[in-house]
Amino acid sequence: MEKIKLEIVTAEKLIYSEVVDSIVAPGITGELGILPEHANLVTILDTGVLTITKDGEETDMAVSGGYMEVQPHSVIILADAAERADEIDIDRAEAARARAEEAAKNVGDLDAQLAAEAALKRSLTRLKVAKKRSNRPRKPAQPIA
Ligand code: ATP
């Protein structure tokens, strides 16, 4: 079966580098599904959930905007920030959400309001990805021998 080499990088570090089956990315105009042999494409990413399928198993990541370059067998995502579910600090995201909601009430300053809306979207995306993780059914505990 054909695969895709996926690399996710930020300005600071390499976040993810694996050979995967498919990707669903938050494109600026909606979700973009990428399978092997996809046509060449460069696009802007929105803040949202990135879903990676590898060996039939799905992993979600929170992505905070950036660019995606697609070639038939490779995808590079240059993200402003990206976190896997298990890397997300839920308390921090809740605090960021509360701050952003408060800042969004400052209706007089358009720039501040846009910044607050972007921060709100980042925090809600992180909470969505982190909560999906905690809702996932766990394996039953092993009996102690
Ligand atoms: P905050 O106000 O909490 O810093 P933010 O949305 O302004 O949130 P970003 O500027 O998007 O944060 O990210 C800065 C760095 O912090 C990035 O490396 C990002 O991965 C990380 N980060 C932000 N929020 C969280 C979180 N809730 N859990 C884990 N890492 C986070």
Backbone and ligand atoms as CSV (ligand in chain L), in Angstrom:
chain,resi,resn,atom,element,x,y,z
A,1,MET,N,N,0.838,-1.200,0.000
A,1,MET,CA,C,0.000,0.000,0.000
A,1,MET,C,C,0.881,1.262,0.000
A,2,GLU,N,N,0.462,2.255,-0.771
A,2,GLU,CA,C,1.242,3.493,-0.868
A,2,GLU,C,C,1.116,4.304,0.420
A,3,LYS,N,N,2.174,5.038,0.735
A,3,LYS,CA,C,2.214,5.799,1.998
A,3,LYS,C,C,2.671,7.238,1.731
A,4,ILE,N,N,2.645,8.020,2.792
A,4,ILE,CA,C,3.077,9.421,2.725
A,4,ILE,C,C,4.092,9.657,3.846
A,5,LYS,N,N,5.183,10.310,3.507
A,5,LYS,CA,C,6.136,10.734,4.545
A,5,LYS,C,C,5.661,12.096,5.063
A,6,LEU,N,N,5.281,12.132,6.337
A,6,LEU,CA,C,4.757,13.372,6.918
A,6,LEU,C,C,5.764,13.978,7.891
A,7,GLU,N,N,6.081,15.238,7.681
A,7,GLU,CA,C,6.930,15.963,8.640
A,7,GLU,C,C,6.180,17.199,9.109
A,8,ILE,N,N,6.140,17.386,10.426
A,8,ILE,CA,C,5.533,18.600,10.989
A,8,ILE,C,C,6.640,19.333,11.736
A,9,VAL,N,N,6.894,20.568,11.330
A,9,VAL,CA,C,7.949,21.350,11.978
A,9,VAL,C,C,7.388,22.704,12.423
A,10,THR,N,N,7.981,23.222,13.480
A,10,THR,CA,C,7.708,24.611,13.863
A,10,THR,C,C,9.038,25.351,13.752
A,11,ALA,N,N,9.019,26.646,14.041
A,11,ALA,CA,C,10.270,27.417,13.988
A,11,ALA,C,C,11.280,26.855,14.990
A,12,GLU,N,N,10.783,26.196,16.041
A,12,GLU,CA,C,11.685,25.710,17.093
A,12,GLU,C,C,12.184,24.295,16.895
A,13,LYS,N,N,11.287,23.387,16.403
A,13,LYS,CA,C,11.724,21.988,16.385
A,13,LYS,C,C,10.912,21.133,15.408
A,14,LEU,N,N,11.463,19.935,15.190
A,14,LEU,CA,C,10.741,18.915,14.428
A,14,LEU,C,C,9.755,18.263,15.396
A,15,ILE,N,N,8.471,18.334,15.055
A,15,ILE,CA,C,7.428,17.845,15.966
A,15,ILE,C,C,7.081,16.390,15.655
A,16,TYR,N,N,7.092,16.048,14.359
A,16,TYR,CA,C,6.582,14.730,13.957
A,16,TYR,C,C,7.235,14.342,12.647
A,17,SER,N,N,7.669,13.107,12.549
A,17,SER,CA,C,8.248,12.629,11.294
A,17,SER,C,C,7.959,11.132,11.189
A,18,GLU,N,N,6.966,10.774,10.391
A,18,GLU,CA,C,6.554,9.364,10.285
A,18,GLU,C,C,6.027,9.102,8.877
A,19,VAL,N,N,5.999,7.824,8.532
A,19,VAL,CA,C,5.366,7.409,7.279
A,19,VAL,C,C,3.930,7.031,7.618
A,20,VAL,N,N,2.965,7.673,6.967
A,20,VAL,CA,C,1.558,7.533,7.374
A,20,VAL,C,C,0.687,7.130,6.176
A,21,ASP,N,N,-0.563,6.779,6.499
A,21,ASP,CA,C,-1.506,6.354,5.443
A,21,ASP,C,C,-2.239,7.549,4.836
A,22,SER,N,N,-2.691,8.466,5.704
A,22,SER,CA,C,-3.471,9.612,5.211
A,22,SER,C,C,-3.492,10.721,6.268
A,23,ILE,N,N,-3.922,11.899,5.822
A,23,ILE,CA,C,-3.936,13.080,6.690
A,23,ILE,C,C,-5.220,13.857,6.398
A,24,VAL,N,N,-5.839,14.376,7.448
A,24,VAL,CA,C,-6.907,15.358,7.244
A,24,VAL,C,C,-6.457,16.635,7.954
A,25,ALA,N,N,-6.272,17.703,7.174
A,25,ALA,CA,C,-5.687,18.934,7.704
A,25,ALA,C,C,-6.709,20.070,7.684
A,26,PRO,N,N,-6.574,21.020,8.645
A,26,PRO,CA,C,-7.496,22.155,8.668
A,26,PRO,C,C,-7.082,23.238,7.669
A,27,GLY,N,N,-7.485,23.073,6.442
A,27,GLY,CA,C,-7.182,24.078,5.412
A,27,GLY,C,C,-7.947,25.361,5.689
A,28,ILE,N,N,-7.477,26.445,5.106
A,28,ILE,CA,C,-8.095,27.748,5.363
A,28,ILE,C,C,-9.518,27.812,4.787
A,29,THR,N,N,-9.792,26.946,3.787
A,29,THR,CA,C,-11.145,26.939,3.208
A,29,THR,C,C,-11.926,25.672,3.589
A,30,GLY,N,N,-11.427,24.937,4.571
A,30,GLY,CA,C,-12.135,23.737,5.013
A,30,GLY,C,C,-11.170,22.574,5.164
A,31,GLU,N,N,-11.682,21.415,5.583
A,31,GLU,CA,C,-10.829,20.243,5.804
A,31,GLU,C,C,-10.261,19.732,4.495
A,32,LEU,N,N,-8.983,19.354,4.529
A,32,LEU,CA,C,-8.319,18.832,3.334
A,32,LEU,C,C,-7.887,17.399,3.610
A,33,GLY,N,N,-8.421,16.457,2.861
A,33,GLY,CA,C,-8.030,15.061,3.011
A,33,GLY,C,C,-6.897,14.747,2.044
A,34,ILE,N,N,-5.787,14.207,2.574
A,34,ILE,CA,C,-4.623,13.926,1.735
A,34,ILE,C,C,-4.332,12.423,1.761
A,35,LEU,N,N,-4.388,11.819,0.582
A,35,LEU,CA,C,-4.025,10.409,0.415
A,35,LEU,C,C,-2.758,10.343,-0.435
A,36,PRO,N,N,-2.060,9.194,-0.465
A,36,PRO,CA,C,-0.902,9.070,-1.354
A,36,PRO,C,C,-1.298,9.408,-2.793
A,37,GLU,N,N,-0.351,9.928,-3.542
A,37,GLU,CA,C,-0.550,10.316,-4.949
A,37,GLU,C,C,-1.346,11.611,-5.099
A,38,HIS,N,N,-1.481,12.350,-4.018
A,38,HIS,CA,C,-2.177,13.640,-4.122
A,38,HIS,C,C,-1.371,14.580,-5.028
A,39,ALA,N,N,-2.065,15.421,-5.752
A,39,ALA,CA,C,-1.397,16.406,-6.616
A,39,ALA,C,C,-0.610,17.408,-5.768
A,40,ASN,N,N,0.428,17.987,-6.378
A,40,ASN,CA,C,1.218,19.012,-5.683
A,40,ASN,C,C,0.315,20.171,-5.254
A,41,LEU,N,N,0.595,20.677,-4.054
A,41,LEU,CA,C,-0.278,21.710,-3.490
A,41,LEU,C,C,0.479,22.442,-2.379
A,42,VAL,N,N,0.328,23.743,-2.335
A,42,VAL,CA,C,0.816,24.518,-1.185
A,42,VAL,C,C,-0.377,25.311,-0.676
A,43,THR,N,N,-0.638,25.213,0.616
A,43,THR,CA,C,-1.819,25.893,1.138
A,43,THR,C,C,-1.571,26.449,2.542
A,44,ILE,N,N,-2.366,27.422,2.896
A,44,ILE,CA,C,-2.317,27.983,4.253
A,44,ILE,C,C,-3.219,27.124,5.144
A,45,LEU,N,N,-2.736,26.857,6.355
A,45,LEU,CA,C,-3.564,26.107,7.304
A,45,LEU,C,C,-4.224,27.051,8.293
A,46,ASP,N,N,-5.412,26.663,8.682
A,46,ASP,CA,C,-6.141,27.363,9.734
A,46,ASP,C,C,-5.720,26.750,11.082
A,47,THR,N,N,-6.136,27.348,12.158
A,47,THR,CA,C,-6.007,26.705,13.467
A,47,THR,C,C,-7.087,25.641,13.560
A,48,GLY,N,N,-6.698,24.414,13.880
A,48,GLY,CA,C,-7.705,23.358,13.945
A,48,GLY,C,C,-7.072,22.007,14.220
A,49,VAL,N,N,-7.884,20.970,14.054
A,49,VAL,CA,C,-7.446,19.608,14.367
A,49,VAL,C,C,-6.861,18.961,13.111
A,50,LEU,N,N,-5.674,18.390,13.277
A,50,LEU,CA,C,-5.027,17.622,12.211
A,50,LEU,C,C,-5.170,16.145,12.594
A,51,THR,N,N,-5.737,15.346,11.711
A,51,THR,CA,C,-5.892,13.924,12.009
A,51,THR,C,C,-4.966,13.114,11.104
A,52,ILE,N,N,-4.128,12.301,11.741
A,52,ILE,CA,C,-3.161,11.484,11.012
A,52,ILE,C,C,-3.582,10.034,11.167
A,53,THR,N,N,-3.656,9.295,10.054
A,53,THR,CA,C,-3.902,7.852,10.151
A,53,THR,C,C,-2.625,7.121,9.779
A,54,LYS,N,N,-2.163,6.304,10.727
A,54,LYS,CA,C,-0.913,5.551,10.533
A,54,LYS,C,C,-1.180,4.107,10.924
A,55,ASP,N,N,-0.921,3.195,10.024
A,55,ASP,CA,C,-1.202,1.769,10.257
A,55,ASP,C,C,-2.634,1.570,10.761
A,56,GLY,N,N,-3.553,2.327,10.182
A,56,GLY,CA,C,-4.975,2.175,10.508
A,56,GLY,C,C,-5.402,2.875,11.790
A,57,GLU,N,N,-4.453,3.480,12.523
A,57,GLU,CA,C,-4.804,4.124,13.800
A,57,GLU,C,C,-4.752,5.647,13.673
A,58,GLU,N,N,-5.775,6.308,14.200
A,58,GLU,CA,C,-5.859,7.773,14.090
A,58,GLU,C,C,-5.215,8.481,15.277
A,59,THR,N,N,-4.478,9.538,14.978
A,59,THR,CA,C,-3.911,10.416,16.013
A,59,THR,C,C,-4.323,11.839,15.690
A,60,ASP,N,N,-4.824,12.556,16.683
A,60,ASP,CA,C,-5.186,13.959,16.472
A,60,ASP,C,C,-4.103,14.868,17.018
A,61,MET,N,N,-3.894,15.978,16.333
A,61,MET,CA,C,-2.995,17.018,16.833
A,61,MET,C,C,-3.695,18.361,16.727
A,62,ALA,N,N,-3.363,19.258,17.647
A,62,ALA,CA,C,-3.856,20.641,17.557
A,62,ALA,C,C,-2.810,21.427,16.771
A,63,VAL,N,N,-3.234,22.069,15.691
A,63,VAL,CA,C,-2.312,22.861,14.865
A,63,VAL,C,C,-2.782,24.314,14.893
A,64,SER,N,N,-1.821,25.220,15.130
A,64,SER,CA,C,-2.179,26.645,15.212
A,64,SER,C,C,-1.700,27.383,13.971
A,65,GLY,N,N,-2.340,27.117,12.854
A,65,GLY,CA,C,-2.010,27.834,11.624
A,65,GLY,C,C,-0.646,27.476,11.062
A,66,GLY,N,N,-0.396,27.887,9.829
A,66,GLY,CA,C,0.891,27.621,9.185
A,66,GLY,C,C,0.690,27.329,7.708
A,67,TYR,N,N,1.617,26.551,7.164
A,67,TYR,CA,C,1.575,26.201,5.741
A,67,TYR,C,C,1.695,24.698,5.591
A,68,MET,N,N,1.148,24.176,4.502
A,68,MET,CA,C,1.306,22.750,4.195
A,68,MET,C,C,1.719,22.612,2.729
A,69,GLU,N,N,2.780,21.857,2.505
A,69,GLU,CA,C,3.218,21.567,1.144
A,69,GLU,C,C,2.992,20.082,0.881
A,70,VAL,N,N,2.191,19.789,-0.140
A,70,VAL,CA,C,1.848,18.401,-0.463
A,70,VAL,C,C,2.526,18.007,-1.769
A,71,GLN,N,N,3.181,16.834,-1.749
A,71,GLN,CA,C,3.670,16.194,-2.981
A,71,GLN,C,C,3.110,14.776,-2.971
A,72,PRO,N,N,3.188,14.043,-4.074
A,72,PRO,CA,C,2.488,12.751,-4.115
A,72,PRO,C,C,2.834,11.800,-2.963
A,73,HIS,N,N,4.093,11.851,-2.460
A,73,HIS,CA,C,4.470,10.929,-1.381
A,73,HIS,C,C,5.092,11.631,-0.186
A,74,SER,N,N,4.900,12.941,-0.099
A,74,SER,CA,C,5.407,13.628,1.094
A,74,SER,C,C,4.559,14.858,1.394
A,75,VAL,N,N,4.441,15.106,2.679
A,75,VAL,CA,C,3.721,16.305,3.140
A,75,VAL,C,C,4.585,16.970,4.210
A,76,ILE,N,N,4.793,18.267,4.053
A,76,ILE,CA,C,5.521,19.033,5.072
A,76,ILE,C,C,4.565,20.087,5.616
A,77,ILE,N,N,4.427,20.086,6.929
A,77,ILE,CA,C,3.605,21.111,7.579
A,77,ILE,C,C,4.530,21.999,8.399
A,78,LEU,N,N,4.516,23.283,8.080
A,78,LEU,CA,C,5.279,24.270,8.848
A,78,LEU,C,C,4.244,25.007,9.691
A,79,ALA,N,N,4.174,24.625,10.949
A,79,ALA,CA,C,3.088,25.130,11.794
A,79,ALA,C,C,3.592,26.207,12.749
A,80,ASP,N,N,2.711,27.134,13.100
A,80,ASP,CA,C,3.070,28.115,14.129
A,80,ASP,C,C,3.264,27.384,15.468
A,81,ALA,N,N,2.393,26.419,15.741
A,81,ALA,CA,C,2.543,25.547,16.914
A,81,ALA,C,C,1.747,24.283,16.631
A,82,ALA,N,N,2.179,23.170,17.209
A,82,ALA,CA,C,1.447,21.910,17.027
A,82,ALA,C,C,1.693,21.033,18.246
A,83,GLU,N,N,0.626,20.442,18.767
A,83,GLU,CA,C,0.759,19.567,19.934
A,83,GLU,C,C,-0.066,18.306,19.756
A,84,ARG,N,N,0.512,17.186,20.186
A,84,ARG,CA,C,-0.269,15.948,20.270
A,84,ARG,C,C,-1.140,16.021,21.520
A,85,ALA,N,N,-2.192,15.200,21.544
A,85,ALA,CA,C,-3.140,15.245,22.672
A,85,ALA,C,C,-2.423,15.109,24.013
A,86,ASP,N,N,-1.456,14.186,24.080
A,86,ASP,CA,C,-0.808,13.935,25.378
A,86,ASP,C,C,0.176,15.039,25.772
A,87,GLU,N,N,0.427,15.983,24.880
A,87,GLU,CA,C,1.336,17.098,25.212
A,87,GLU,C,C,0.557,18.321,25.693
A,88,ILE,N,N,-0.756,18.268,25.551
A,88,ILE,CA,C,-1.551,19.466,25.850
A,88,ILE,C,C,-1.822,19.584,27.348
A,89,ASP,N,N,-1.495,20.757,27.862
A,89,ASP,CA,C,-1.759,21.077,29.264
A,89,ASP,C,C,-3.182,21.678,29.307
A,90,ILE,N,N,-4.117,20.893,29.826
A,90,ILE,CA,C,-5.528,21.301,29.785
A,90,ILE,C,C,-5.762,22.558,30.639
A,91,ASP,N,N,-5.125,22.635,31.802
A,91,ASP,CA,C,-5.323,23.822,32.665
A,91,ASP,C,C,-4.833,25.089,31.956
A,92,ARG,N,N,-3.700,24.966,31.256
A,92,ARG,CA,C,-3.165,26.120,30.525
A,92,ARG,C,C,-4.137,26.536,29.413
A,93,ALA,N,N,-4.677,25.548,28.705
A,93,ALA,CA,C,-5.614,25.868,27.618
A,93,ALA,C,C,-6.903,26.482,28.170
A,94,GLU,N,N,-7.366,25.990,29.326
A,94,GLU,CA,C,-8.568,26.565,29.950
A,94,GLU,C,C,-8.306,28.016,30.359
A,95,ALA,N,N,-7.107,28.275,30.897
A,95,ALA,CA,C,-6.755,29.636,31.319
A,95,ALA,C,C,-6.671,30.549,30.091
A,96,ALA,N,N,-6.084,30.042,29.011
A,96,ALA,CA,C,-5.966,30.840,27.775
A,96,ALA,C,C,-7.358,31.147,27.226
A,97,ARG,N,N,-8.245,30.165,27.332
A,97,ARG,CA,C,-9.621,30.371,26.846
A,97,ARG,C,C,-10.325,31.467,27.655
A,98,ALA,N,N,-10.172,31.411,28.982
A,98,ALA,CA,C,-10.822,32.409,29.845
A,98,ALA,C,C,-10.265,33.803,29.546
A,99,ARG,N,N,-8.938,33.895,29.382
A,99,ARG,CA,C,-8.313,35.197,29.071
A,99,ARG,C,C,-8.830,35.742,27.743
A,100,ALA,N,N,-8.912,34.847,26.744
A,100,ALA,CA,C,-9.340,35.271,25.410
A,100,ALA,C,C,-10.798,35.713,25.426
A,101,GLU,N,N,-11.635,34.989,26.177
A,101,GLU,CA,C,-13.050,35.367,26.261
A,101,GLU,C,C,-13.198,36.733,26.905
A,102,GLU,N,N,-12.377,36.993,27.924
A,102,GLU,CA,C,-12.404,38.284,28.619
A,102,GLU,C,C,-11.927,39.390,27.666
A,103,ALA,N,N,-10.817,39.112,26.948
A,103,ALA,CA,C,-10.232,40.120,26.041
A,103,ALA,C,C,-11.179,40.436,24.882
A,104,ALA,N,N,-11.960,39.427,24.456
A,104,ALA,CA,C,-12.869,39.629,23.320
A,104,ALA,C,C,-13.983,40.618,23.650
A,105,LYS,N,N,-14.176,40.850,24.958
A,105,LYS,CA,C,-15.229,41.803,25.367
A,105,LYS,C,C,-14.803,43.254,25.123
A,106,ASN,N,N,-13.487,43.442,24.862
A,106,ASN,CA,C,-12.946,44.787,24.614
A,106,ASN,C,C,-13.303,45.207,23.185
A,107,VAL,N,N,-14.583,45.531,22.989
A,107,VAL,CA,C,-15.109,45.742,21.638
A,107,VAL,C,C,-14.553,46.987,20.936
A,108,GLY,N,N,-13.935,47.904,21.718
A,108,GLY,CA,C,-13.428,49.155,21.135
A,108,GLY,C,C,-12.207,48.959,20.250
A,109,ASP,N,N,-11.385,47.952,20.535
A,109,ASP,CA,C,-10.102,47.796,19.871
A,109,ASP,C,C,-10.160,46.578,18.937
A,110,LEU,N,N,-10.217,46.857,17.623
A,110,LEU,CA,C,-10.400,45.774,16.650
A,110,LEU,C,C,-9.223,44.797,16.642
A,111,ASP,N,N,-7.986,45.337,16.711
A,111,ASP,CA,C,-6.805,44.458,16.707
A,111,ASP,C,C,-6.830,43.516,17.915
A,112,ALA,N,N,-7.154,44.099,19.066
A,112,ALA,CA,C,-7.196,43.292,20.291
A,112,ALA,C,C,-8.271,42.222,20.168
A,113,GLN,N,N,-9.368,42.585,19.522
A,113,GLN,CA,C,-10.464,41.632,19.377
A,113,GLN,C,C,-10.085,40.467,18.430
A,114,LEU,N,N,-9.396,40.818,17.340
A,114,LEU,CA,C,-8.938,39.772,16.410
A,114,LEU,C,C,-7.937,38.842,17.098
A,115,ALA,N,N,-7.034,39.437,17.875
A,115,ALA,CA,C,-6.036,38.631,18.595
A,115,ALA,C,C,-6.740,37.719,19.600
A,116,ALA,N,N,-7.766,38.244,20.255
A,116,ALA,CA,C,-8.498,37.440,21.240
A,116,ALA,C,C,-9.237,36.284,20.562
A,117,GLU,N,N,-9.815,36.567,19.387
A,117,GLU,CA,C,-10.525,35.500,18.653
A,117,GLU,C,C,-9.561,34.398,18.222
A,118,ALA,N,N,-8.354,34.797,17.780
A,118,ALA,CA,C,-7.357,33.799,17.364
A,118,ALA,C,C,-6.909,32.969,18.572
A,119,ALA,N,N,-6.706,33.651,19.709
A,119,ALA,CA,C,-6.279,32.942,20.924
A,119,ALA,C,C,-7.385,31.997,21.399
A,120,LEU,N,N,-8.627,32.442,21.254
A,120,LEU,CA,C,-9.761,31.593,21.651
A,120,LEU,C,C,-9.799,30.331,20.782
A,121,LYS,N,N,-9.582,30.507,19.504
A,121,LYS,CA,C,-9.611,29.359,18.584
A,121,LYS,C,C,-8.490,28.368,18.920
A,122,ARG,N,N,-7.295,28.889,19.238
A,122,ARG,CA,C,-6.181,27.999,19.613
A,122,ARG,C,C,-6.536,27.215,20.875
A,123,SER,N,N,-7.072,27.917,21.853
A,123,SER,CA,C,-7.361,27.230,23.121
A,123,SER,C,C,-8.480,26.209,22.946
A,124,LEU,N,N,-9.506,26.549,22.164
A,124,LEU,CA,C,-10.624,25.602,21.968
A,124,LEU,C,C,-10.154,24.377,21.180
A,125,THR,N,N,-9.269,24.591,20.218
A,125,THR,CA,C,-8.728,23.453,19.448
A,125,THR,C,C,-7.943,22.530,20.385
A,126,ARG,N,N,-7.119,23.137,21.255
A,126,ARG,CA,C,-6.330,22.313,22.193
A,126,ARG,C,C,-7.249,21.533,23.128
A,127,LEU,N,N,-8.294,22.196,23.596
A,127,LEU,CA,C,-9.214,21.503,24.511
A,127,LEU,C,C,-9.941,20.368,23.799
A,128,LYS,N,N,-10.311,20.601,22.544
A,128,LYS,CA,C,-11.021,19.568,21.774
A,128,LYS,C,C,-10.120,18.327,21.605
A,129,VAL,N,N,-8.868,18.563,21.222
A,129,VAL,CA,C,-7.942,17.436,21.004
A,129,VAL,C,C,-7.663,16.728,22.332
A,130,ALA,N,N,-7.418,17.506,23.396
A,130,ALA,CA,C,-7.099,16.900,24.696
A,130,ALA,C,C,-8.297,16.127,25.238
A,131,LYS,N,N,-9.503,16.634,25.030
A,131,LYS,CA,C,-10.687,15.967,25.588
A,131,LYS,C,C,-11.030,14.701,24.813
A,132,LYS,N,N,-10.745,14.704,23.523
A,132,LYS,CA,C,-10.937,13.465,22.752
A,132,LYS,C,C,-10.073,12.357,23.344
A,133,ARG,N,N,-8.851,12.746,23.744
A,133,ARG,CA,C,-7.940,11.773,24.349
A,133,ARG,C,C,-8.541,11.215,25.627
A,134,SER,N,N,-9.064,12.120,26.500
A,134,SER,CA,C,-9.544,11.623,27.792
A,134,SER,C,C,-10.864,10.869,27.668
A,135,ASN,N,N,-11.600,11.061,26.533
A,135,ASN,CA,C,-12.855,10.315,26.347
A,135,ASN,C,C,-12.630,8.945,25.717
A,136,ARG,N,N,-11.391,8.730,25.219
A,136,ARG,CA,C,-11.121,7.478,24.524
A,136,ARG,C,C,-11.231,6.309,25.507
A,137,PRO,N,N,-11.882,5.180,25.103
A,137,PRO,CA,C,-11.963,4.060,26.039
A,137,PRO,C,C,-10.578,3.536,26.398
A,138,ARG,N,N,-10.389,3.251,27.658
A,138,ARG,CA,C,-9.088,2.738,28.100
A,138,ARG,C,C,-9.105,1.222,28.082
A,139,LYS,N,N,-7.905,0.648,28.021
A,139,LYS,CA,C,-7.815,-0.807,28.140
A,139,LYS,C,C,-8.157,-1.186,29.576
A,140,PRO,N,N,-8.876,-2.320,29.802
A,140,PRO,CA,C,-9.171,-2.704,31.181
A,140,PRO,C,C,-7.876,-2.972,31.956
A,141,ALA,N,N,-7.894,-2.643,33.239
A,141,ALA,CA,C,-6.690,-2.846,34.052
A,141,ALA,C,C,-6.356,-4.335,34.113
A,142,GLN,N,N,-5.074,-4.633,34.105
A,142,GLN,CA,C,-4.638,-6.032,34.193
A,142,GLN,C,C,-4.741,-6.486,35.649
A,143,PRO,N,N,-5.263,-7.692,35.896
A,143,PRO,CA,C,-5.303,-8.176,37.284
A,143,PRO,C,C,-3.872,-8.359,37.823
A,144,ILE,N,N,-3.704,-8.055,39.103
A,144,ILE,CA,C,-2.366,-8.228,39.713
A,144,ILE,C,C,-2.165,-9.707,40.001
A,145,ALA,N,N,-1.062,-10.241,39.521
A,145,ALA,CA,C,-0.818,-11.696,39.677
A,145,ALA,C,C,-0.511,-12.022,41.127
L,1,ATP,P1,P,-0.791,30.609,26.056
L,1,ATP,O1,O,-1.486,31.927,26.222
L,1,ATP,O2,O,-1.194,29.571,27.051
L,1,ATP,O3,O,0.734,30.746,25.906
L,1,ATP,P2,P,-0.985,30.547,23.193
L,1,ATP,O4,O,-2.108,30.094,22.318
L,1,ATP,O5,O,-0.697,32.023,23.180
L,1,ATP,O6,O,-1.295,30.008,24.649
L,1,ATP,P3,P,1.058,29.724,21.415
L,1,ATP,O7,O,1.706,31.057,21.151
L,1,ATP,O8,O,0.137,29.183,20.370
L,1,ATP,O9,O,0.330,29.761,22.836
L,1,ATP,O10,O,2.182,28.633,21.685
L,1,ATP,C1,C,3.413,28.916,22.341
L,1,ATP,C2,C,4.060,27.584,22.703
L,1,ATP,O11,O,3.361,27.001,23.803
L,1,ATP,C3,C,4.041,26.558,21.585
L,1,ATP,O12,O,5.234,25.802,21.652
L,1,ATP,C4,C,2.833,25.680,21.911
L,1,ATP,O13,O,3.019,24.356,21.423
L,1,ATP,C5,C,2.837,25.727,23.438
L,1,ATP,N1,N,1.499,25.640,24.058
L,1,ATP,C6,C,0.547,26.596,24.058
L,1,ATP,N2,N,-0.515,26.212,24.765
L,1,ATP,C7,C,-0.256,24.964,25.200
L,1,ATP,C8,C,-0.983,24.009,25.985
L,1,ATP,N3,N,-2.214,24.253,26.466
L,1,ATP,N4,N,-0.391,22.832,26.255
L,1,ATP,C9,C,0.851,22.561,25.790
L,1,ATP,N5,N,1.595,23.396,25.048
L,1,ATP,C10,C,1.049,24.598,24.746
